[in-house]
């Protein structure tokens, strides 16, 4: 329901970008994640270390930008946005549920400052890899972090969360980052149907790819990405138009608070940090509240 096997193979890419971003000066850094490099495999950790050399790092970012508009900012800005939303809600939620958590370090980072339980849901193979990576990165899984392996073809997501200790009647912050494009519409709706039981006042932040990119009518300066994910591998299946987001979520009891992308991220993060990165509206990030 949340992630297919081809999508699982992309789990390390965003974390490598977040790790490389840590070499930027603190005032220029978009996402702050001191654990990102430590959770990566040894080969990627070596690569991240050598990008401490500014000339090489700048070359890498330039090459990424040439491969597609917003190729760097799309990852660092969405992670920063989600981190900011969680921080702004500190003390108002009883738990965090990360659907398709991949190798993201957010749960371990939260555990350093808060006892709030974090439930990281993913395929069993990803959860097993995450367990090993956390032991390497921080020595042990923090007591507040719960890895929830789910076979989305067979398992009942709410039941698996309940068994892991999550209380659906408590206000929860749900994260669904970088997932929806990898699954078909019935699976998107199935997940939203599960989340319709969330307690009023719960929050949901998720990303989606524009529908006109999926159908090929607008490539948003990302023709290489289109060839990779739509033509060659065909692993991106689902997209939304911005006007369809609110009606879709309303069907499941959620109200859109905001729906942001490149221009908003540029104003909030890139310009204040003095970063001249290209931006894109190919992917957008939604923040919603359960009514």
N, C-alpha and C positions, 0 to 999 in steps of 0.2 A: 504493500500500500504506500509506503513512504519512499522506498528507494529500490531500484532494480540493480542487478549485478553490474551492468556497464557503468552505472553511476557510481558504484562503490569504488571503482578504479580512479575516480577523480578526487578522492578524499584528501590526498596529500598536497595537491597543487595550491589551494587557497592558504594552507598552513605554511607552505614554503614562502609564499608571497608575504604573509604576515611576519614570518621570521626575518626575512630580508629587510622588511620595513623597520625593524628594530635598530638597524644600523644608522638610520636617519637621526639627526639631532632631536632631542625631546620636543623642542618647539616646532619642528617640521614633521614629526611623526604623526601619521593619521590614526593608526591603530596601535594600541599599547598591549603587547602580549609577550611577556618575558619567558613564557613557557613554550612558545611556538617552536623554536629551534630544538628544544630538548625532547619534544615528542616525535620528532621526525626520525626516519631510519638513518643509519650512519652515513650512507652516501649523500643523502640530502643535507645532513648536518654539515658535512665537509663543504658542500657547495655553498651553503649559507655563510659559512665562516669566510670563504674567500671573497664574498660580496661585501665584506667590510671595507674593501678597497673602493673608494668613491668612484673612480673611473670605471671600474668593472660594473659596479652597481648601476651607475647611470647608463652605461651601454646596454645592460640587460633591460632596464626599464624602457629605454628608447626602442629596442628591438621588439619588446612586448607591445608598445604603442603602435609600432608600424604594422604589427600583425592584426590589429583591430582597434577601433576607436574605443577608448575607455577600458582597455584591456588590463590596466593596473588598478585604476581608481575604483572599478566596479567591485573588486574584492575588499580592498582596505576600507572603503567608505561604508559598505553595507555592514561589515563587522563592527566598525566604530559606532554606527547608528544603533545597532542592536545592543551593544554594550551600554551606550548612553541611555537607551530606553529602560533597561534593567536598573541602571543606577538611579535614574530619576524616580523609579517606583520602589526603591529600597524601603522595606518595612511595611509595605502595603500588600504583599503577596505571601502566601504560605508555601509555595513551591515553584520550581521551574521545570518545564518539560521540554526537552530538545528533541524534535522529531527528525531523524536522519542526521544524528550528531556528527558522524564521521570522526575525524581526529581533532575536532575543535577542542580547545583547552578551557573554554568558558567555565565549565563546572569546577575544575580544579582551581581556577583563579578566584571564583566566587567563594570557594571553601576557605580561602585565606582570610576573608573578612566577615563571613556570615555563615551561620549554621543552617541556613535554609536548604532543604533537600533539593537536589537537582537530579532529574531522571533523564538519562541519555539513551534514547531509543535508536536502535539500528539493527541491521541484519546480524545474525550470529557471527559470521566471519569478521565483520567489522568490529563488533563488540569484543571479540577475542583479541583482535589486533590492538584495539584501544587499551584493553586491560594490560597487555604486555608493555605497550608504550608508556602508560602512566607509571608502571612500576619502574621503568627505566628513567623516566623524567623526574619523578618526585619521590620514589621509593615505595610508596603505597597509595592505594586509592583512598582519598579522604572519606571519612565515615558518612559525610553528607552527599556524596556522589554515588548514584546507583546506575550501573550499566544494565540496560534492559534489552537483551537480545530478543528479537521478534522475527518470526518467519511470517512475512506479510501475506503470503499466499494461504496460510493455514491458521495462524494464531489470531485471537481476538485481542486487539490493541488495548481497549479499556480494561479487560481482565488481566492482561499481562502487567499493565501499570498498577492495577489494584494489588496484585500479588507482590509487586515490588515495593509497595507501601504508599503509593500515591492515592490521595483522597480527592475524588472528582468533585466533592461538594465544597472543597476549599478553593479560595481564589488562587489561580495559577497563571504564570506567565509562560505561554507556549511560544516556542521558536521553531520555525520551519524554513530553514535557510538553504537556498541553492538546491531545492529538491523538486519543485512542482513540474519543471520542464521535462524531467526524466520519466514521468508517469502519465498514463492516459487519463482522460477526463473522469471516467468512472472511479478510478483510484483516488483522484483529487476529491471528488464528491464523497467517497467513502470515508476519507480522513476527516473532512469537514463534518460529516454526519456524526462521527465519534466525538468531535470537539463540541458538538451542539449541546452536549450534556454538561459542559463546563459551568462553573458557578458564575452568577452575575458579577460583573466587575473584573472578571479575568481578562487578560490581554493576550493578543496573538500578533506576532510579527512574522511575515513570510515574504519571500521573494517570488517573482514570476517574470517570465519572458514575454515580450509583446507578441500578440497573436499574428500580426502581419509579418513578423520575422519567421515564425513557424511556417506560414504559408508561402513565404518567399517573395512577398510583394514589397517589403522594405527591409533591407539588410543592415541598416543603421551603421554603415561603414565597417561591417564585419563579415565580409564575403568569405574569408578563410574559415571563420567560426561556423558559418552556414554550411560550407562544404564538409567540414569535419563532423558536425553533429546532426546535420539534416540530410546530407547527400551520401556521404561515405558510410557513417555508422548508424545513422537514423535513431539515435538514442534520445534526442529531444523530441517530445511528442505533444506537449501541451503548452498553450499560451493563452493569454487574456488580453483584451483591450482594456485600457483604463476605465472606460465607461461601463464595463461589465463587472468590475470588481465588487462594487457596493451591492448591486442586485444579487450576485452570487452569494456573498457572505450573509446578506439579510435572510436568505432562505434557511440559514442554519443559526440564526439568532445573533449575528455579529454586526456591529456598526463600525464603519471605517472612520478612523480618526484622521489619518493622512496616508497619502500614496505618493512616494517621493522617488526621484531618480537623479541622474547626473546634475542638472541645474541646481537642485536644492543641495546636493552634496557639495557642489562647488562653493556655494555661498556659506555653508555651515563649516566645512572642513578644509577644503583645498586652498581657497583664497586666504583665510586667516593663517594658515600654516606656510603660506608663500610657495605652495607647490603648483607647478605648471604641468599638470597631467590632463590628458584629454578626458572628456566625459561622454557618457552615452545614456540614452533613454531605452536602450535595448532591454535592460533588466530594471525592474522597479521593486521597491520595498514598501510593504503595507504594514501599518499599525492599526489594529482593530480592537474593539472592546466588546465583551459579551453583555448583551442586554438582559 
